[in-house]
């Protein structure tokens, strides 16, 4: 099979296409990696929706107007002209939706970094690759949950550090997203009331998990009464919904955080100042750098690994669905980008 990229239209993320290419010879310092598997989630939709503003399109360059959505997963070195990087080396990290890709790999500590010039100014968290052992039964969970639950855990860490900003309840939009679920789980463990906003199709599922104090559908957003003061954590990116919540609760909002853009197609409201505190962006790499400096890289990894294992053990509801090859990738991406992937399903692609 020839090498290929799965490209999306930057203006319409639902428009994806496979495009074959002829691999170029490696330059000195480069390595070629075959992509083995990765997860496709709403997090990847966010990468595309804010790709221009936050540089996500820059990691894996593509032809004008098109983009290569970054994903998290496993790849193996098949050819190398990079010192200390041998064929057969298996890595976990940030990959393109492609059958293979070229990187300028350099050994760093116990792992590897991509030192390509076009990635030098991008967040280092995304340029680091962990050396992975041969495939294990936990690989798919790692691809799916390491980035998602990592964000959940870091948001909760920031909230706990600030005493939950004095909030008596936390309203979570797109609560059925894996990151929203992880955050709600963390809040429940700490005894903080989590209120999930979701679609009618996901309401019963969320209520059955037992981690939400209350589950509210979006069309009930005008009527529910959370404990006040409250915080808002927005995974949906639906500015109309956030404007509605700010109008309702105004100065009773003690913190409003923007995390993701799962509702990337939602129409923006007429521009007007929001009541209450203005939403602030939570950028996970910033919290990673902060904690890694305070705890050390090893301490950070130990804390996260323990929390991730606990979340996986507490989530028997999570089912993995595998798509294979470029056709499986196209189907998985279509389901996720159109919001049709069930809340209890994690989409894995194996190439």
C-alpha positions as CSV (number, residue, x, y, z in Angstrom):
1,X,0.0,0.0,0.0
2,X,1.3,3.5,-0.8
3,X,1.9,6.1,1.8
4,X,-1.0,8.4,2.5
5,X,-2.3,11.4,4.5
6,X,-5.8,11.9,5.7
7,X,-6.4,15.6,5.1
8,X,-9.3,17.8,6.2
9,X,-10.6,21.1,4.8
10,X,-9.7,23.8,7.3
11,X,-13.0,25.6,6.6
12,X,-15.1,22.5,6.9
13,X,-13.8,19.8,9.2
14,X,-16.3,17.3,8.0
15,X,-14.7,17.3,4.5
16,X,-11.9,14.7,4.7
17,X,-9.9,13.0,2.0
18,X,-7.2,10.4,1.6
19,X,-4.2,11.6,-0.5
20,X,-1.4,9.3,-1.5
21,X,2.2,10.5,-1.7
22,X,5.6,9.3,-2.6
23,X,7.9,9.4,0.5
24,X,11.0,11.6,0.0
25,X,14.5,10.3,0.8
26,X,15.5,11.0,4.4
27,X,17.9,13.9,5.1
28,X,20.6,13.7,7.7
29,X,19.0,13.7,11.2
30,X,15.6,12.5,10.0
31,X,13.7,9.3,10.7
32,X,10.7,7.8,9.1
33,X,7.9,6.4,11.3
34,X,5.1,4.1,10.4
35,X,1.9,5.0,12.3
36,X,0.5,1.9,14.2
37,X,-2.6,3.2,16.0
38,X,-4.2,6.3,17.6
39,X,-7.4,7.5,19.1
40,X,-9.9,9.9,17.5
41,X,-11.8,12.1,19.9
42,X,-13.5,15.5,20.3
43,X,-10.1,16.7,21.5
44,X,-8.9,16.3,17.9
45,X,-11.9,18.3,16.7
46,X,-10.8,21.1,19.0
47,X,-7.3,21.0,17.4
48,X,-8.8,21.6,14.0
49,X,-11.4,24.2,15.2
50,X,-8.7,26.4,16.8
51,X,-5.8,25.2,14.6
52,X,-5.0,28.6,13.1
53,X,-5.2,30.5,16.4
54,X,-3.1,28.1,18.5
55,X,-0.8,26.6,15.9
56,X,-2.1,23.1,15.8
57,X,-1.9,23.0,12.0
58,X,1.8,23.8,12.2
59,X,2.9,20.5,13.6
60,X,2.3,18.5,10.4
61,X,2.3,20.8,7.4
62,X,-0.2,20.2,4.6
63,X,-1.1,21.7,1.2
64,X,-2.8,25.2,1.2
65,X,-6.3,25.1,2.7
66,X,-6.0,21.6,4.0
67,X,-4.7,20.3,7.4
68,X,-3.4,17.2,9.0
69,X,-5.2,16.8,12.3
70,X,-2.8,15.8,15.2
71,X,-3.7,12.7,17.1
72,X,-2.2,10.7,20.0
73,X,-0.9,7.2,19.5
74,X,1.9,4.8,18.6
75,X,4.4,4.8,15.8
76,X,7.5,2.8,15.0
77,X,10.8,3.9,13.3
78,X,11.2,2.1,10.0
79,X,14.2,4.0,8.6
80,X,16.6,6.4,10.2
81,X,19.4,8.8,9.6
82,X,19.2,10.3,13.1
83,X,21.9,9.6,15.6
84,X,20.8,7.2,18.3
85,X,17.4,6.4,16.6
86,X,17.4,2.9,15.4
87,X,14.7,1.2,13.2
88,X,12.3,-0.7,15.3
89,X,12.1,1.9,18.0
90,X,8.5,2.3,19.1
91,X,7.2,5.7,20.4
92,X,4.1,7.2,21.9
93,X,3.1,10.8,21.2
94,X,1.7,13.3,18.8
95,X,1.2,11.9,15.3
96,X,-0.5,13.0,12.1
97,X,-3.5,11.1,10.6
98,X,-1.1,9.4,8.1
99,X,0.3,6.0,7.3
100,X,3.8,7.4,7.9
101,X,5.6,10.6,8.6
102,X,9.1,12.0,8.9
103,X,10.5,13.6,12.0
104,X,13.9,15.1,13.1
105,X,14.3,12.9,16.2
106,X,16.8,13.6,19.0
107,X,17.3,11.6,22.2
108,X,16.4,13.7,25.3
109,X,16.5,12.2,28.8
110,X,14.7,8.9,28.6
111,X,12.7,9.8,25.6
112,X,12.8,11.5,22.2
113,X,11.9,14.9,20.9
114,X,11.1,16.2,17.4
115,X,13.7,19.0,16.9
116,X,12.4,20.1,13.4
117,X,12.7,23.8,12.8
118,X,8.9,24.2,12.2
119,X,8.1,22.8,15.6
120,X,10.7,24.8,17.6
121,X,8.3,27.5,18.7
122,X,5.4,25.1,19.5
123,X,4.6,23.9,23.0
124,X,7.3,21.4,24.0
125,X,4.7,19.0,25.5
126,X,3.6,18.1,22.0
127,X,7.1,17.6,20.7
128,X,8.1,14.9,23.2
129,X,7.8,11.2,22.5
130,X,7.9,8.5,25.1
131,X,9.7,5.2,24.3
132,X,7.1,2.5,24.3
133,X,7.4,-1.2,24.9
134,X,5.9,-3.7,22.5
135,X,2.1,-3.6,22.2
136,X,0.2,-4.3,25.4
137,X,-3.5,-4.6,26.3
138,X,-3.5,-1.1,27.7
139,X,-2.2,0.7,24.6
140,X,-5.6,1.7,23.3
141,X,-6.6,3.1,26.7
142,X,-3.4,5.1,26.7
143,X,-4.0,6.6,23.3
144,X,-7.6,7.5,24.2
145,X,-7.2,8.7,27.8
146,X,-3.7,10.0,28.3
147,X,-4.4,13.3,26.5
148,X,-8.1,13.5,27.5
149,X,-7.9,12.5,31.2
150,X,-4.6,14.4,31.3
151,X,-6.6,17.6,30.6
152,X,-9.3,16.6,33.1
153,X,-6.8,16.0,35.8
154,X,-4.9,19.3,35.1
155,X,-8.2,21.3,35.2
156,X,-9.1,19.8,38.5
157,X,-5.6,20.4,39.8
158,X,-5.9,24.0,38.9
159,X,-9.4,24.2,40.5
160,X,-8.2,22.5,43.7
161,X,-5.2,24.8,43.9
162,X,-7.5,27.8,43.8
163,X,-10.0,26.4,46.3
164,X,-12.5,25.9,43.4
165,X,-12.6,29.7,43.3
166,X,-15.1,29.6,46.1
167,X,-17.7,27.8,43.9
168,X,-20.4,25.6,45.5
169,X,-21.1,23.9,42.1
170,X,-19.3,23.6,38.8
171,X,-21.3,23.6,35.5
172,X,-19.7,21.5,32.8
173,X,-20.8,21.9,29.1
174,X,-20.4,19.0,26.7
175,X,-20.4,16.9,29.8
176,X,-20.5,13.6,27.8
177,X,-17.0,14.3,26.3
178,X,-14.4,12.1,27.8
179,X,-12.5,15.1,29.2
180,X,-15.7,16.4,30.7
181,X,-16.4,13.0,32.3
182,X,-12.9,12.8,33.7
183,X,-13.2,16.3,35.2
184,X,-16.6,15.4,36.7
185,X,-15.1,12.2,38.2
186,X,-12.3,14.2,39.8
187,X,-14.8,16.7,41.3
188,X,-17.0,14.0,42.7
189,X,-14.0,12.4,44.4
190,X,-13.4,15.7,46.1
191,X,-17.1,16.2,47.0
192,X,-17.6,19.1,44.6
193,X,-21.1,19.3,43.0
194,X,-20.7,18.8,39.2
195,X,-23.6,19.7,37.0
196,X,-23.5,18.3,33.5
197,X,-25.0,20.0,30.4
198,X,-25.6,17.6,27.6
199,X,-27.8,16.5,24.7
200,X,-31.0,14.6,25.5
201,X,-29.5,11.5,24.0
202,X,-26.7,11.4,26.6
203,X,-28.7,12.4,29.7
204,X,-29.7,9.0,31.0
205,X,-26.1,7.7,30.4
206,X,-24.6,10.5,32.4
207,X,-27.1,10.2,35.2
208,X,-26.3,6.5,35.5
209,X,-22.6,7.1,36.1
210,X,-23.3,8.6,39.5
211,X,-20.7,11.3,39.3
212,X,-22.9,14.2,38.5
213,X,-25.0,16.0,41.2
214,X,-27.4,17.0,38.3
215,X,-27.6,16.4,34.6
216,X,-29.4,19.1,32.5
217,X,-30.1,19.1,28.7
218,X,-29.2,22.1,26.7
219,X,-32.9,23.1,26.2
220,X,-33.2,23.1,30.0
221,X,-30.4,25.6,30.4
222,X,-32.9,28.4,31.1
223,X,-34.5,26.7,34.1
224,X,-32.0,24.7,36.2
225,X,-30.9,26.1,39.5
226,X,-27.3,25.2,40.6
227,X,-25.9,26.0,44.0
228,X,-24.3,29.5,43.9
229,X,-21.7,30.8,43.6
230,X,-20.8,28.6,40.6
231,X,-18.0,28.1,38.1
232,X,-18.5,27.2,34.4
233,X,-16.1,24.9,32.6
234,X,-16.8,25.0,28.8
235,X,-15.8,22.0,26.7
236,X,-18.4,22.8,24.0
237,X,-17.1,26.1,22.7
238,X,-20.7,27.1,22.0
239,X,-20.5,30.9,22.6
240,X,-24.3,31.3,22.4
241,X,-24.7,28.8,25.3
242,X,-22.0,30.5,27.4
243,X,-23.6,33.9,26.8
244,X,-26.9,32.5,28.0
245,X,-25.3,31.1,31.1
246,X,-23.6,34.3,31.8
247,X,-26.8,36.3,31.4
248,X,-28.6,34.0,33.8
249,X,-25.9,33.8,36.6
250,X,-23.9,37.0,36.1
251,X,-22.0,37.9,39.2
252,X,-22.8,34.6,40.8
253,X,-20.1,33.1,38.5
254,X,-16.8,33.0,40.2
255,X,-14.8,31.5,37.3
256,X,-15.5,30.7,33.7
257,X,-13.0,28.5,31.8
258,X,-12.8,27.7,28.1
259,X,-11.4,24.2,27.4
260,X,-12.6,22.8,24.1
261,X,-14.7,23.4,21.0
262,X,-16.8,20.2,20.6
263,X,-19.7,22.4,19.2
264,X,-17.4,23.9,16.6
265,X,-20.3,24.4,14.1
266,X,-22.5,26.4,16.6
267,X,-23.3,29.9,15.4
268,X,-21.8,32.8,17.4
269,X,-24.2,35.1,19.2
270,X,-24.4,38.8,18.4
271,X,-21.3,40.4,19.9
272,X,-22.1,41.8,23.4
273,X,-20.2,42.0,26.7
274,X,-20.8,38.9,28.8
275,X,-22.2,39.4,32.3
276,X,-20.0,38.3,35.2
277,X,-16.3,37.4,34.8
278,X,-15.0,37.0,31.3
279,X,-14.1,33.5,30.2
280,X,-10.5,32.6,30.4
281,X,-8.7,29.9,28.3
282,X,-7.2,26.9,30.1
283,X,-4.2,25.7,28.2
284,X,-3.0,22.3,29.6
285,X,0.7,22.7,28.6
286,X,0.9,25.8,30.8
287,X,-0.3,23.8,33.8
288,X,2.0,20.9,32.9
289,X,5.1,23.2,32.8
290,X,4.0,24.7,36.2
291,X,3.6,21.4,37.9
292,X,6.7,19.7,36.3
293,X,8.8,22.6,37.7
294,X,7.3,22.2,41.2
295,X,7.1,18.4,41.3
296,X,9.8,17.4,38.8
297,X,9.1,15.4,35.7
298,X,9.3,12.1,37.5
299,X,6.9,13.3,40.3
300,X,4.5,14.7,37.7
301,X,4.5,11.4,35.8
302,X,4.0,9.3,38.9
303,X,1.0,11.4,40.1
304,X,-0.6,11.4,36.7
305,X,-0.1,7.7,36.0
306,X,-1.6,6.7,39.4
307,X,-4.7,8.9,38.7
308,X,-5.1,7.6,35.2
309,X,-5.0,4.0,36.3
310,X,-7.6,4.8,39.0
311,X,-9.9,6.5,36.4
312,X,-9.6,3.5,34.0
313,X,-10.4,1.1,36.8
314,X,-13.5,3.2,37.7
315,X,-14.8,3.4,34.1
316,X,-16.1,-0.1,33.2
317,X,-18.7,1.8,31.0
318,X,-16.0,2.7,28.5
319,X,-16.1,0.6,25.3
320,X,-13.4,0.7,22.6
321,X,-14.4,0.7,18.9
322,X,-11.7,-0.1,16.4
323,X,-11.6,1.2,12.8
324,X,-8.9,-0.3,10.5
325,X,-7.0,1.4,7.7
326,X,-7.8,4.6,5.9
327,X,-11.5,3.6,5.5
328,X,-11.8,3.0,9.2
329,X,-10.1,6.3,9.9
330,X,-12.5,8.2,7.6
331,X,-15.6,6.6,9.3
332,X,-14.2,7.2,12.8
333,X,-13.4,10.9,12.0
334,X,-16.8,11.4,10.4
335,X,-18.6,10.0,13.5
336,X,-16.6,12.2,15.9
337,X,-16.6,15.4,13.9
338,X,-20.3,15.3,13.4
339,X,-20.9,14.5,17.1
340,X,-22.3,11.1,16.4
341,X,-19.9,9.0,18.4
342,X,-21.7,7.5,21.5
343,X,-20.6,9.0,24.8
344,X,-19.6,5.6,26.2
345,X,-17.4,4.7,23.1
346,X,-13.8,5.5,22.5
347,X,-12.7,5.5,18.8
348,X,-9.4,3.7,18.0
349,X,-7.9,3.5,14.6
350,X,-5.3,0.8,13.7
351,X,-3.3,1.1,10.6
